Amino acid sequence: MVEITNLNSGLCLTIAGGNTERNIESVQYTCDGDASRRWRYTAVDATTFRLVNAHRGLCLTIAGGGTGRYTTAVQFLCDGDPSRDRKIISGR
């Protein structure tokens, strides 16, 4: 399990209020070891992974599978939808 910290703010990626329901927004909050601020990388294949929240076991995803800018990241079922998948791209 890891905490994902914003380099600018020093705060951790978490699910708002530690809520365990689906479609709850992600926010940044104090890094204090709480399970809602801890994430597990789950490999999909050699270059793709999912971020699974330790508190409830739900995946970080883009709300409604949206593809536009400013679409909110929420937690939802880890069901194979491509909006749950992440890839690290270096050099940008």
Secondary structure, 3 states (H helix, E strand, C coil): CECCECCCCCCEEEEHHHCCCCCCEEEEECCCCCHHHCEEEEECCCCCEEEEECCCCCEEEEHHHCCCCCCCEEEECCCCCHHHEECCCCCC
